[in-house]
Amino acid sequence: MIYLLHFERKLSHAQHYLGSVADHRHLDRRMHEHRTGRGARILDACNREGIPYRVVRTMAGGRIKERRLKNRKNGPRLCPICNPSINQKQA
Ligand SMILES: [Zn+2]
């Protein structure tokens, strides 16, 4: 499962983080790691800067898809906060 995090404010140029976990149960644990500074480095930077972030979307897929989406820098397009038309398309 792939998850997309949206930061409430930009951290330098970044406002999204894309990651993958085995399932929802793992996502809870992974988010706890992120919030306590034991996960992704960029999210620890958000913690230190006081920038809130949250899961805005989950998608089916694993590491290969995660890497493909990361390489395309698709965060803003995939994010329902930055791109509200996503929700309209899904409705
Ligand atoms: Zn966004």
PDB file of the backbone (N, CA, C, O) and the ligand in Angstrom, with CONECT records:
HET     ZN  A 101       1
ATOM      1  N   MET A   1       0.834  -1.182   0.000  1.00  0.00           N
ATOM      2  CA  MET A   1       0.000   0.000   0.000  1.00  0.00           C
ATOM      3  C   MET A   1       0.883   1.251   0.000  1.00  0.00           C
ATOM      4  O   MET A   1       1.857   1.344   0.747  1.00  0.00           O
ATOM      5  N   ILE A   2       0.523   2.192  -0.841  1.00  0.00           N
ATOM      6  CA  ILE A   2       1.272   3.449  -0.923  1.00  0.00           C
ATOM      7  C   ILE A   2       0.494   4.533  -0.177  1.00  0.00           C
ATOM      8  O   ILE A   2      -0.734   4.588  -0.244  1.00  0.00           O
ATOM      9  N   TYR A   3       1.215   5.382   0.522  1.00  0.00           N
ATOM     10  CA  TYR A   3       0.543   6.477   1.218  1.00  0.00           C
ATOM     11  C   TYR A   3       1.202   7.796   0.855  1.00  0.00           C
ATOM     12  O   TYR A   3       2.407   7.870   0.615  1.00  0.00           O
ATOM     13  N   LEU A   4       0.381   8.830   0.822  1.00  0.00           N
ATOM     14  CA  LEU A   4       0.861  10.168   0.473  1.00  0.00           C
ATOM     15  C   LEU A   4       0.618  11.099   1.656  1.00  0.00           C
ATOM     16  O   LEU A   4      -0.501  11.208   2.158  1.00  0.00           O
ATOM     17  N   LEU A   5       1.687  11.767   2.094  1.00  0.00           N
ATOM     18  CA  LEU A   5       1.579  12.743   3.173  1.00  0.00           C
ATOM     19  C   LEU A   5       1.645  14.147   2.587  1.00  0.00           C
ATOM     20  O   LEU A   5       2.452  14.428   1.700  1.00  0.00           O
ATOM     21  N   HIS A   6       0.791  15.017   3.093  1.00  0.00           N
ATOM     22  CA  HIS A   6       0.791  16.425   2.708  1.00  0.00           C
ATOM     23  C   HIS A   6       1.249  17.244   3.913  1.00  0.00           C
ATOM     24  O   HIS A   6       0.733  17.078   5.018  1.00  0.00           O
ATOM     25  N   PHE A   7       2.230  18.137   3.690  1.00  0.00           N
ATOM     26  CA  PHE A   7       2.718  19.005   4.765  1.00  0.00           C
ATOM     27  C   PHE A   7       1.886  20.281   4.765  1.00  0.00           C
ATOM     28  O   PHE A   7       1.556  20.811   3.703  1.00  0.00           O
ATOM     29  N   GLU A   8       1.552  20.765   5.933  1.00  0.00           N
ATOM     30  CA  GLU A   8       0.732  21.972   6.029  1.00  0.00           C
ATOM     31  C   GLU A   8       1.462  23.194   5.477  1.00  0.00           C
ATOM     32  O   GLU A   8       0.835  24.090   4.912  1.00  0.00           O
ATOM     33  N   ARG A   9       2.791  23.231   5.641  1.00  0.00           N
ATOM     34  CA  ARG A   9       3.611  24.274   5.017  1.00  0.00           C
ATOM     35  C   ARG A   9       4.747  23.597   4.271  1.00  0.00           C
ATOM     36  O   ARG A   9       5.110  22.458   4.565  1.00  0.00           O
ATOM     37  N   LYS A  10       5.309  24.321   3.288  1.00  0.00           N
ATOM     38  CA  LYS A  10       6.420  23.746   2.548  1.00  0.00           C
ATOM     39  C   LYS A  10       7.678  23.658   3.399  1.00  0.00           C
ATOM     40  O   LYS A  10       7.981  24.558   4.184  1.00  0.00           O
ATOM     41  N   LEU A  11       8.396  22.571   3.232  1.00  0.00           N
ATOM     42  CA  LEU A  11       9.715  22.419   3.834  1.00  0.00           C
ATOM     43  C   LEU A  11      10.706  22.611   2.690  1.00  0.00           C
ATOM     44  O   LEU A  11      10.822  21.746   1.822  1.00  0.00           O
ATOM     45  N   SER A  12      11.410  23.719   2.681  1.00  0.00           N
ATOM     46  CA  SER A  12      12.148  24.195   1.508  1.00  0.00           C
ATOM     47  C   SER A  12      11.238  24.064   0.293  1.00  0.00           C
ATOM     48  O   SER A  12      10.253  24.799   0.217  1.00  0.00           O
ATOM     49  N   HIS A  13      11.504  23.181  -0.656  1.00  0.00           N
ATOM     50  CA  HIS A  13      10.654  23.110  -1.845  1.00  0.00           C
ATOM     51  C   HIS A  13       9.614  21.998  -1.753  1.00  0.00           C
ATOM     52  O   HIS A  13       8.744  21.888  -2.617  1.00  0.00           O
ATOM     53  N   ALA A  14       9.699  21.173  -0.709  1.00  0.00           N
ATOM     54  CA  ALA A  14       8.867  19.966  -0.667  1.00  0.00           C
ATOM     55  C   ALA A  14       7.600  20.171   0.151  1.00  0.00           C
ATOM     56  O   ALA A  14       7.607  20.866   1.167  1.00  0.00           O
ATOM     57  N   GLN A  15       6.519  19.559  -0.303  1.00  0.00           N
ATOM     58  CA  GLN A  15       5.290  19.610   0.484  1.00  0.00           C
ATOM     59  C   GLN A  15       4.615  18.241   0.572  1.00  0.00           C
ATOM     60  O   GLN A  15       3.500  18.132   1.082  1.00  0.00           O
ATOM     61  N   HIS A  16       5.286  17.195   0.078  1.00  0.00           N
ATOM     62  CA  HIS A  16       4.702  15.866   0.087  1.00  0.00           C
ATOM     63  C   HIS A  16       5.751  14.813   0.402  1.00  0.00           C
ATOM     64  O   HIS A  16       6.946  14.998   0.174  1.00  0.00           O
ATOM     65  N   TYR A  17       5.259  13.706   0.935  1.00  0.00           N
ATOM     66  CA  TYR A  17       6.115  12.541   1.111  1.00  0.00           C
ATOM     67  C   TYR A  17       5.324  11.315   0.682  1.00  0.00           C
ATOM     68  O   TYR A  17       4.174  11.129   1.079  1.00  0.00           O
ATOM     69  N   LEU A  18       5.946  10.499  -0.122  1.00  0.00           N
ATOM     70  CA  LEU A  18       5.308   9.285  -0.619  1.00  0.00           C
ATOM     71  C   LEU A  18       6.054   8.093  -0.038  1.00  0.00           C
ATOM     72  O   LEU A  18       7.278   8.009  -0.138  1.00  0.00           O
ATOM     73  N   GLY A  19       5.319   7.183   0.565  1.00  0.00           N
ATOM     74  CA  GLY A  19       5.943   5.987   1.126  1.00  0.00           C
ATOM     75  C   GLY A  19       5.084   4.764   0.864  1.00  0.00           C
ATOM     76  O   GLY A  19       3.985   4.873   0.320  1.00  0.00           O
ATOM     77  N   SER A  20       5.588   3.596   1.253  1.00  0.00           N
ATOM     78  CA  SER A  20       4.786   2.390   1.094  1.00  0.00           C
ATOM     79  C   SER A  20       4.935   1.490   2.319  1.00  0.00           C
ATOM     80  O   SER A  20       5.993   1.437   2.946  1.00  0.00           O
ATOM     81  N   VAL A  21       3.868   0.795   2.638  1.00  0.00           N
ATOM     82  CA  VAL A  21       3.838  -0.150   3.761  1.00  0.00           C
ATOM     83  C   VAL A  21       3.025  -1.367   3.321  1.00  0.00           C
ATOM     84  O   VAL A  21       2.338  -1.341   2.299  1.00  0.00           O
ATOM     85  N   ALA A  22       3.121  -2.438   4.121  1.00  0.00           N
ATOM     86  CA  ALA A  22       2.425  -3.673   3.752  1.00  0.00           C
ATOM     87  C   ALA A  22       0.907  -3.520   3.849  1.00  0.00           C
ATOM     88  O   ALA A  22       0.185  -4.009   2.981  1.00  0.00           O
ATOM     89  N   ASP A  23       0.412  -2.847   4.894  1.00  0.00           N
ATOM     90  CA  ASP A  23      -1.035  -2.666   5.053  1.00  0.00           C
ATOM     91  C   ASP A  23      -1.315  -1.549   6.063  1.00  0.00           C
ATOM     92  O   ASP A  23      -0.387  -0.911   6.559  1.00  0.00           O
ATOM     93  N   HIS A  24      -2.596  -1.315   6.364  1.00  0.00           N
ATOM     94  CA  HIS A  24      -2.978  -0.200   7.233  1.00  0.00           C
ATOM     95  C   HIS A  24      -2.353  -0.301   8.625  1.00  0.00           C
ATOM     96  O   HIS A  24      -1.976   0.705   9.226  1.00  0.00           O
ATOM     97  N   ARG A  25      -2.252  -1.520   9.118  1.00  0.00           N
ATOM     98  CA  ARG A  25      -1.685  -1.701  10.453  1.00  0.00           C
ATOM     99  C   ARG A  25      -0.233  -1.206  10.484  1.00  0.00           C
ATOM    100  O   ARG A  25       0.207  -0.576  11.445  1.00  0.00           O
ATOM    101  N   HIS A  26       0.483  -1.507   9.419  1.00  0.00           N
ATOM    102  CA  HIS A  26       1.858  -1.043   9.319  1.00  0.00           C
ATOM    103  C   HIS A  26       1.937   0.469   9.147  1.00  0.00           C
ATOM    104  O   HIS A  26       2.906   1.102   9.565  1.00  0.00           O
ATOM    105  N   LEU A  27       0.903   1.039   8.526  1.00  0.00           N
ATOM    106  CA  LEU A  27       0.915   2.496   8.328  1.00  0.00           C
ATOM    107  C   LEU A  27       0.869   3.209   9.679  1.00  0.00           C
ATOM    108  O   LEU A  27       1.587   4.186   9.889  1.00  0.00           O
ATOM    109  N   ASP A  28       0.029   2.723  10.593  1.00  0.00           N
ATOM    110  CA  ASP A  28      -0.032   3.335  11.929  1.00  0.00           C
ATOM    111  C   ASP A  28       1.350   3.318  12.591  1.00  0.00           C
ATOM    112  O   ASP A  28       1.794   4.314  13.161  1.00  0.00           O
ATOM    113  N   ARG A  29       2.010   2.172  12.501  1.00  0.00           N
ATOM    114  CA  ARG A  29       3.335   2.039  13.125  1.00  0.00           C
ATOM    115  C   ARG A  29       4.350   2.955  12.429  1.00  0.00           C
ATOM    116  O   ARG A  29       5.178   3.600  13.073  1.00  0.00           O
ATOM    117  N   ARG A  30       4.258   2.990  11.099  1.00  0.00           N
ATOM    118  CA  ARG A  30       5.196   3.811  10.329  1.00  0.00           C
ATOM    119  C   ARG A  30       5.006   5.299  10.658  1.00  0.00           C
ATOM    120  O   ARG A  30       5.977   6.041  10.802  1.00  0.00           O
ATOM    121  N   MET A  31       3.736   5.723  10.773  1.00  0.00           N
ATOM    122  CA  MET A  31       3.463   7.127  11.104  1.00  0.00           C
ATOM    123  C   MET A  31       4.003   7.460  12.497  1.00  0.00           C
ATOM    124  O   MET A  31       4.506   8.559  12.733  1.00  0.00           O
ATOM    125  N   HIS A  32       3.893   6.503  13.405  1.00  0.00           N
ATOM    126  CA  HIS A  32       4.459   6.724  14.739  1.00  0.00           C
ATOM    127  C   HIS A  32       5.975   6.912  14.640  1.00  0.00           C
ATOM    128  O   HIS A  32       6.543   7.769  15.317  1.00  0.00           O
ATOM    129  N   GLU A  33       6.622   6.115  13.799  1.00  0.00           N
ATOM    130  CA  GLU A  33       8.070   6.267  13.599  1.00  0.00           C
ATOM    131  C   GLU A  33       8.399   7.641  13.008  1.00  0.00           C
ATOM    132  O   GLU A  33       9.334   8.310  13.448  1.00  0.00           O
ATOM    133  N   HIS A  34       7.615   8.049  12.004  1.00  0.00           N
ATOM    134  CA  HIS A  34       7.835   9.371  11.398  1.00  0.00           C
ATOM    135  C   HIS A  34       7.702  10.469  12.462  1.00  0.00           C
ATOM    136  O   HIS A  34       8.532  11.375  12.542  1.00  0.00           O
ATOM    137  N   ARG A  35       6.653  10.371  13.267  1.00  0.00           N
ATOM    138  CA  ARG A  35       6.369  11.439  14.236  1.00  0.00           C
ATOM    139  C   ARG A  35       7.380  11.489  15.375  1.00  0.00           C
ATOM    140  O   ARG A  35       7.563  12.530  16.007  1.00  0.00           O
ATOM    141  N   THR A  36       8.029  10.373  15.630  1.00  0.00           N
ATOM    142  CA  THR A  36       9.013  10.351  16.703  1.00  0.00           C
ATOM    143  C   THR A  36      10.439  10.440  16.152  1.00  0.00           C
ATOM    144  O   THR A  36      11.408  10.201  16.874  1.00  0.00           O
ATOM    145  N   GLY A  37      10.559  10.789  14.855  1.00  0.00           N
ATOM    146  CA  GLY A  37      11.888  11.039  14.288  1.00  0.00           C
ATOM    147  C   GLY A  37      12.675   9.787  13.952  1.00  0.00           C
ATOM    148  O   GLY A  37      13.884   9.856  13.731  1.00  0.00           O
ATOM    149  N   ARG A  38      12.004   8.640  13.909  1.00  0.00           N
ATOM    150  CA  ARG A  38      12.700   7.402  13.580  1.00  0.00           C
ATOM    151  C   ARG A  38      12.328   6.900  12.185  1.00  0.00           C
ATOM    152  O   ARG A  38      12.660   5.774  11.814  1.00  0.00           O
ATOM    153  N   GLY A  39      11.637   7.742  11.420  1.00  0.00           N
ATOM    154  CA  GLY A  39      11.241   7.357  10.062  1.00  0.00           C
ATOM    155  C   GLY A  39      12.054   8.121   9.036  1.00  0.00           C
ATOM    156  O   GLY A  39      13.278   8.209   9.130  1.00  0.00           O
ATOM    157  N   ALA A  40      11.349   8.674   8.049  1.00  0.00           N
ATOM    158  CA  ALA A  40      12.026   9.393   6.969  1.00  0.00           C
ATOM    159  C   ALA A  40      12.690  10.671   7.485  1.00  0.00           C
ATOM    160  O   ALA A  40      12.153  11.364   8.350  1.00  0.00           O
ATOM    161  N   ARG A  41      13.858  10.964   6.939  1.00  0.00           N
ATOM    162  CA  ARG A  41      14.620  12.136   7.378  1.00  0.00           C
ATOM    163  C   ARG A  41      13.853  13.442   7.114  1.00  0.00           C
ATOM    164  O   ARG A  41      13.874  14.363   7.930  1.00  0.00           O
ATOM    165  N   ILE A  42      13.183  13.499   5.968  1.00  0.00           N
ATOM    166  CA  ILE A  42      12.468  14.744   5.620  1.00  0.00           C
ATOM    167  C   ILE A  42      11.340  15.003   6.632  1.00  0.00           C
ATOM    168  O   ILE A  42      11.031  16.154   6.940  1.00  0.00           O
ATOM    169  N   LEU A  43      10.731  13.924   7.145  1.00  0.00           N
ATOM    170  CA  LEU A  43       9.634  14.106   8.107  1.00  0.00           C
ATOM    171  C   LEU A  43      10.178  14.480   9.475  1.00  0.00           C
ATOM    172  O   LEU A  43       9.522  15.191  10.237  1.00  0.00           O
ATOM    173  N   ASP A  44      11.363  14.008   9.784  1.00  0.00           N
ATOM    174  CA  ASP A  44      11.992  14.448  11.027  1.00  0.00           C
ATOM    175  C   ASP A  44      12.307  15.942  10.933  1.00  0.00           C
ATOM    176  O   ASP A  44      12.206  16.669  11.921  1.00  0.00           O
ATOM    177  N   ALA A  45      12.687  16.389   9.739  1.00  0.00           N
ATOM    178  CA  ALA A  45      12.908  17.826   9.533  1.00  0.00           C
ATOM    179  C   ALA A  45      11.605  18.591   9.751  1.00  0.00           C
ATOM    180  O   ALA A  45      11.614  19.663  10.356  1.00  0.00           O
ATOM    181  N   CYS A  46      10.487  18.054   9.267  1.00  0.00           N
ATOM    182  CA  CYS A  46       9.180  18.678   9.527  1.00  0.00           C
ATOM    183  C   CYS A  46       8.903  18.737  11.022  1.00  0.00           C
ATOM    184  O   CYS A  46       8.436  19.755  11.532  1.00  0.00           O
ATOM    185  N   ASN A  47       9.191  17.645  11.721  1.00  0.00           N
ATOM    186  CA  ASN A  47       8.987  17.625  13.181  1.00  0.00           C
ATOM    187  C   ASN A  47       9.759  18.762  13.833  1.00  0.00           C
ATOM    188  O   ASN A  47       9.233  19.479  14.684  1.00  0.00           O
ATOM    189  N   ARG A  48      11.011  18.917  13.423  1.00  0.00           N
ATOM    190  CA  ARG A  48      11.862  19.927  14.061  1.00  0.00           C
ATOM    191  C   ARG A  48      11.439  21.338  13.691  1.00  0.00           C
ATOM    192  O   ARG A  48      11.590  22.266  14.485  1.00  0.00           O
ATOM    193  N   GLU A  49      10.897  21.502  12.454  1.00  0.00           N
ATOM    194  CA  GLU A  49      10.426  22.822  12.012  1.00  0.00           C
ATOM    195  C   GLU A  49       9.012  23.115  12.510  1.00  0.00           C
ATOM    196  O   GLU A  49       8.517  24.231  12.352  1.00  0.00           O
ATOM    197  N   GLY A  50       8.366  22.123  13.107  1.00  0.00           N
ATOM    198  CA  GLY A  50       6.992  22.315  13.577  1.00  0.00           C
ATOM    199  C   GLY A  50       5.972  22.349  12.448  1.00  0.00           C
ATOM    200  O   GLY A  50       4.933  22.999  12.561  1.00  0.00           O
ATOM    201  N   ILE A  51       6.269  21.651  11.366  1.00  0.00           N
ATOM    202  CA  ILE A  51       5.344  21.600  10.226  1.00  0.00           C
ATOM    203  C   ILE A  51       4.464  20.348  10.346  1.00  0.00           C
ATOM    204  O   ILE A  51       4.968  19.229  10.259  1.00  0.00           O
ATOM    205  N   PRO A  52       3.153  20.534  10.545  1.00  0.00           N
ATOM    206  CA  PRO A  52       2.275  19.362  10.643  1.00  0.00           C
ATOM    207  C   PRO A  52       2.138  18.663   9.289  1.00  0.00           C
ATOM    208  O   PRO A  52       2.173  19.310   8.242  1.00  0.00           O
ATOM    209  N   TYR A  53       1.984  17.356   9.321  1.00  0.00           N
ATOM    210  CA  TYR A  53       1.738  16.588   8.095  1.00  0.00           C
ATOM    211  C   TYR A  53       0.771  15.462   8.416  1.00  0.00           C
ATOM    212  O   TYR A  53       0.669  15.003   9.554  1.00  0.00           O
ATOM    213  N   ARG A  54       0.067  15.032   7.378  1.00  0.00           N
ATOM    214  CA  ARG A  54      -0.914  13.958   7.593  1.00  0.00           C
ATOM    215  C   ARG A  54      -1.103  13.148   6.323  1.00  0.00           C
ATOM    216  O   ARG A  54      -0.766  13.591   5.225  1.00  0.00           O
ATOM    217  N   VAL A  55      -1.642  11.965   6.495  1.00  0.00           N
ATOM    218  CA  VAL A  55      -1.939  11.102   5.350  1.00  0.00           C
ATOM    219  C   VAL A  55      -3.159  11.667   4.635  1.00  0.00           C
ATOM    220  O   VAL A  55      -4.219  11.820   5.241  1.00  0.00           O
ATOM    221  N   VAL A  56      -3.016  11.975   3.355  1.00  0.00           N
ATOM    222  CA  VAL A  56      -4.152  12.510   2.609  1.00  0.00           C
ATOM    223  C   VAL A  56      -4.684  11.493   1.598  1.00  0.00           C
ATOM    224  O   VAL A  56      -5.768  11.670   1.043  1.00  0.00           O
ATOM    225  N   ARG A  57      -3.914  10.430   1.363  1.00  0.00           N
ATOM    226  CA  ARG A  57      -4.365   9.468   0.366  1.00  0.00           C
ATOM    227  C   ARG A  57      -3.592   8.171   0.512  1.00  0.00           C
ATOM    228  O   ARG A  57      -2.400   8.178   0.819  1.00  0.00           O
ATOM    229  N   THR A  58      -4.277   7.060   0.292  1.00  0.00           N
ATOM    230  CA  THR A  58      -3.590   5.779   0.174  1.00  0.00           C
ATOM    231  C   THR A  58      -3.983   5.152  -1.156  1.00  0.00           C
ATOM    232  O   THR A  58      -5.084   5.362  -1.665  1.00  0.00           O
ATOM    233  N   MET A  59      -3.064   4.385  -1.697  1.00  0.00           N
ATOM    234  CA  MET A  59      -3.287   3.750  -2.995  1.00  0.00           C
ATOM    235  C   MET A  59      -2.745   2.327  -2.948  1.00  0.00           C
ATOM    236  O   MET A  59      -1.808   2.034  -2.205  1.00  0.00           O
ATOM    237  N   ALA A  60      -3.335   1.459  -3.738  1.00  0.00           N
ATOM    238  CA  ALA A  60      -2.800   0.100  -3.847  1.00  0.00           C
ATOM    239  C   ALA A  60      -1.435   0.161  -4.520  1.00  0.00           C
ATOM    240  O   ALA A  60      -1.208   0.984  -5.407  1.00  0.00           O
ATOM    241  N   GLY A  61      -0.535  -0.706  -4.099  1.00  0.00           N
ATOM    242  CA  GLY A  61       0.772  -0.771  -4.753  1.00  0.00           C
ATOM    243  C   GLY A  61       1.883  -0.959  -3.746  1.00  0.00           C
ATOM    244  O   GLY A  61       1.669  -0.818  -2.542  1.00  0.00           O
ATOM    245  N   GLY A  62       3.068  -1.279  -4.232  1.00  0.00           N
ATOM    246  CA  GLY A  62       4.224  -1.533  -3.384  1.00  0.00           C
ATOM    247  C   GLY A  62       5.396  -0.649  -3.758  1.00  0.00           C
ATOM    248  O   GLY A  62       5.223   0.445  -4.296  1.00  0.00           O
ATOM    249  N   ARG A  63       6.586  -1.136  -3.467  1.00  0.00           N
ATOM    250  CA  ARG A  63       7.777  -0.305  -3.613  1.00  0.00           C
ATOM    251  C   ARG A  63       8.079   0.101  -5.047  1.00  0.00           C
ATOM    252  O   ARG A  63       8.601   1.190  -5.284  1.00  0.00           O
ATOM    253  N   ILE A  64       7.754  -0.767  -6.013  1.00  0.00           N
ATOM    254  CA  ILE A  64       8.076  -0.440  -7.407  1.00  0.00           C
ATOM    255  C   ILE A  64       7.242   0.756  -7.857  1.00  0.00           C
ATOM    256  O   ILE A  64       7.745   1.693  -8.476  1.00  0.00           O
ATOM    257  N   LYS A  65       5.952   0.694  -7.526  1.00  0.00           N
ATOM    258  CA  LYS A  65       5.077   1.815  -7.884  1.00  0.00           C
ATOM    259  C   LYS A  65       5.477   3.064  -7.107  1.00  0.00           C
ATOM    260  O   LYS A  65       5.467   4.169  -7.650  1.00  0.00           O
ATOM    261  N   GLU A  66       5.831   2.884  -5.833  1.00  0.00           N
ATOM    262  CA  GLU A  66       6.262   4.015  -5.013  1.00  0.00           C
ATOM    263  C   GLU A  66       7.429   4.728  -5.686  1.00  0.00           C
ATOM    264  O   GLU A  66       7.444   5.953  -5.798  1.00  0.00           O
ATOM    265  N   ARG A  67       8.409   3.939  -6.134  1.00  0.00           N
ATOM    266  CA  ARG A  67       9.591   4.538  -6.753  1.00  0.00           C
ATOM    267  C   ARG A  67       9.229   5.247  -8.051  1.00  0.00           C
ATOM    268  O   ARG A  67       9.752   6.319  -8.355  1.00  0.00           O
ATOM    269  N   ARG A  68       8.323   4.629  -8.818  1.00  0.00           N
ATOM    270  CA  ARG A  68       7.926   5.230 -10.084  1.00  0.00           C
ATOM    271  C   ARG A  68       7.246   6.577  -9.825  1.00  0.00           C
ATOM    272  O   ARG A  68       7.535   7.565 -10.500  1.00  0.00           O
ATOM    273  N   LEU A  69       6.343   6.607  -8.843  1.00  0.00           N
ATOM    274  CA  LEU A  69       5.641   7.855  -8.544  1.00  0.00           C
ATOM    275  C   LEU A  69       6.611   8.902  -7.995  1.00  0.00           C
ATOM    276  O   LEU A  69       6.499  10.084  -8.320  1.00  0.00           O
ATOM    277  N   LYS A  70       7.561   8.472  -7.166  1.00  0.00           N
ATOM    278  CA  LYS A  70       8.548   9.398  -6.606  1.00  0.00           C
ATOM    279  C   LYS A  70       9.384  10.015  -7.706  1.00  0.00           C
ATOM    280  O   LYS A  70       9.640  11.219  -7.711  1.00  0.00           O
ATOM    281  N   ASN A  71       9.813   9.162  -8.652  1.00  0.00           N
ATOM    282  CA  ASN A  71      10.661   9.654  -9.733  1.00  0.00           C
ATOM    283  C   ASN A  71       9.944  10.701 -10.564  1.00  0.00           C
ATOM    284  O   ASN A  71      10.562  11.626 -11.091  1.00  0.00           O
ATOM    285  N   ARG A  72       8.638  10.546 -10.675  1.00  0.00           N
ATOM    286  CA  ARG A  72       7.876  11.516 -11.475  1.00  0.00           C
ATOM    287  C   ARG A  72       7.542  12.763 -10.678  1.00  0.00           C
ATOM    288  O   ARG A  72       6.977  13.714 -11.218  1.00  0.00           O
ATOM    289  N   LYS A  73       7.890  12.766  -9.390  1.00  0.00           N
ATOM    290  CA  LYS A  73       7.557  13.906  -8.528  1.00  0.00           C
ATOM    291  C   LYS A  73       6.080  14.265  -8.659  1.00  0.00           C
ATOM    292  O   LYS A  73       5.712  15.406  -8.939  1.00  0.00           O
ATOM    293  N   ASN A  74       5.254  13.253  -8.446  1.00  0.00           N
ATOM    294  CA  ASN A  74       3.819  13.370  -8.678  1.00  0.00           C
ATOM    295  C   ASN A  74       3.035  13.874  -7.485  1.00  0.00           C
ATOM    296  O   ASN A  74       1.814  14.012  -7.569  1.00  0.00           O
ATOM    297  N   GLY A  75       3.702  14.154  -6.376  1.00  0.00           N
ATOM    298  CA  GLY A  75       2.991  14.508  -5.155  1.00  0.00           C
ATOM    299  C   GLY A  75       1.849  15.491  -5.345  1.00  0.00           C
ATOM    300  O   GLY A  75       0.709  15.173  -5.007  1.00  0.00           O
ATOM    301  N   PRO A  76       2.126  16.691  -5.883  1.00  0.00           N
ATOM    302  CA  PRO A  76       1.057  17.682  -5.997  1.00  0.00           C
ATOM    303  C   PRO A  76      -0.117  17.211  -6.853  1.00  0.00           C
ATOM    304  O   PRO A  76      -1.267  17.555  -6.576  1.00  0.00           O
ATOM    305  N   ARG A  77       0.169  16.427  -7.889  1.00  0.00           N
ATOM    306  CA  ARG A  77      -0.904  15.983  -8.768  1.00  0.00           C
ATOM    307  C   ARG A  77      -1.768  14.915  -8.087  1.00  0.00           C
ATOM    308  O   ARG A  77      -2.977  14.852  -8.307  1.00  0.00           O
ATOM    309  N   LEU A  78      -1.132  14.077  -7.260  1.00  0.00           N
ATOM    310  CA  LEU A  78      -1.851  12.987  -6.594  1.00  0.00           C
ATOM    311  C   LEU A  78      -2.575  13.448  -5.341  1.00  0.00           C
ATOM    312  O   LEU A  78      -3.438  12.738  -4.825  1.00  0.00           O
ATOM    313  N   CYS A  79      -2.225  14.648  -4.842  1.00  0.00           N
ATOM    314  CA  CYS A  79      -2.720  15.094  -3.541  1.00  0.00           C
ATOM    315  C   CYS A  79      -4.098  15.747  -3.661  1.00  0.00           C
ATOM    316  O   CYS A  79      -4.263  16.702  -4.420  1.00  0.00           O
ATOM    317  N   PRO A  80      -5.090  15.241  -2.918  1.00  0.00           N
ATOM    318  CA  PRO A  80      -6.440  15.821  -2.979  1.00  0.00           C
ATOM    319  C   PRO A  80      -6.523  17.214  -2.347  1.00  0.00           C
ATOM    320  O   PRO A  80      -7.482  17.944  -2.596  1.00  0.00           O
ATOM    321  N   ILE A  81      -5.516  17.596  -1.522  1.00  0.00           N
ATOM    322  CA  ILE A  81      -5.496  18.945  -0.962  1.00  0.00           C
ATOM    323  C   ILE A  81      -5.025  19.935  -2.027  1.00  0.00           C
ATOM    324  O   ILE A  81      -5.638  20.985  -2.221  1.00  0.00           O
ATOM    325  N   CYS A  82      -3.935  19.593  -2.713  1.00  0.00           N
ATOM    326  CA  CYS A  82      -3.353  20.478  -3.726  1.00  0.00           C
ATOM    327  C   CYS A  82      -4.125  20.413  -5.046  1.00  0.00           C
ATOM    328  O   CYS A  82      -4.092  21.358  -5.834  1.00  0.00           O
ATOM    329  N   ASN A  83      -4.804  19.319  -5.279  1.00  0.00           N
ATOM    330  CA  ASN A  83      -5.478  19.090  -6.561  1.00  0.00           C
ATOM    331  C   ASN A  83      -6.886  18.566  -6.295  1.00  0.00           C
ATOM    332  O   ASN A  83      -7.146  17.374  -6.454  1.00  0.00           O
ATOM    333  N   PRO A  84      -7.812  19.472  -5.881  1.00  0.00           N
ATOM    334  CA  PRO A  84      -9.150  19.035  -5.449  1.00  0.00           C
ATOM    335  C   PRO A  84      -9.939  18.295  -6.533  1.00  0.00           C
ATOM    336  O   PRO A  84     -10.896  17.589  -6.218  1.00  0.00           O
ATOM    337  N   SER A  85      -9.560  18.442  -7.778  1.00  0.00           N
ATOM    338  CA  SER A  85     -10.315  17.771  -8.842  1.00  0.00           C
ATOM    339  C   SER A  85     -10.207  16.250  -8.742  1.00  0.00           C
ATOM    340  O   SER A  85     -11.020  15.540  -9.334  1.00  0.00           O
ATOM    341  N   ILE A  86      -9.202  15.727  -7.992  1.00  0.00           N
ATOM    342  CA  ILE A  86      -9.082  14.280  -7.812  1.00  0.00           C
ATOM    343  C   ILE A  86     -10.360  13.733  -7.179  1.00  0.00           C
ATOM    344  O   ILE A  86     -10.898  12.721  -7.628  1.00  0.00           O
ATOM    345  N   ASN A  87     -10.842  14.410  -6.132  1.00  0.00           N
ATOM    346  CA  ASN A  87     -12.032  13.929  -5.434  1.00  0.00           C
ATOM    347  C   ASN A  87     -13.258  13.978  -6.337  1.00  0.00           C
ATOM    348  O   ASN A  87     -14.112  13.093  -6.277  1.00  0.00           O
ATOM    349  N   GLN A  88     -13.344  14.993  -7.160  1.00  0.00           N
ATOM    350  CA  GLN A  88     -14.494  15.098  -8.060  1.00  0.00           C
ATOM    351  C   GLN A  88     -14.475  13.969  -9.079  1.00  0.00           C
ATOM    352  O   GLN A  88     -15.522  13.432  -9.442  1.00  0.00           O
ATOM    353  N   LYS A  89     -13.263  13.608  -9.545  1.00  0.00           N
ATOM    354  CA  LYS A  89     -13.165  12.523 -10.520  1.00  0.00           C
ATOM    355  C   LYS A  89     -13.572  11.196  -9.904  1.00  0.00           C
ATOM    356  O   LYS A  89     -14.195  10.359 -10.557  1.00  0.00           O
ATOM    357  N   GLN A  90     -13.211  11.010  -8.624  1.00  0.00           N
ATOM    358  CA  GLN A  90     -13.503   9.734  -7.974  1.00  0.00           C
ATOM    359  C   GLN A  90     -14.982   9.622  -7.606  1.00  0.00           C
ATOM    360  O   GLN A  90     -15.508   8.515  -7.491  1.00  0.00           O
ATOM    361  N   ALA A  91     -15.653  10.755  -7.422  1.00  0.00           N
ATOM    362  CA  ALA A  91     -17.060  10.730  -6.978  1.00  0.00           C
ATOM    363  C   ALA A  91     -17.964  10.227  -8.111  1.00  0.00           C
ATOM    364  O   ALA A  91     -19.179  10.133  -7.936  1.00  0.00           O
TER     365      ALA A  91
HETATM  366 ZN    ZN A 101      -0.712  18.447  -1.226  1.00  0.00          ZN2+
END
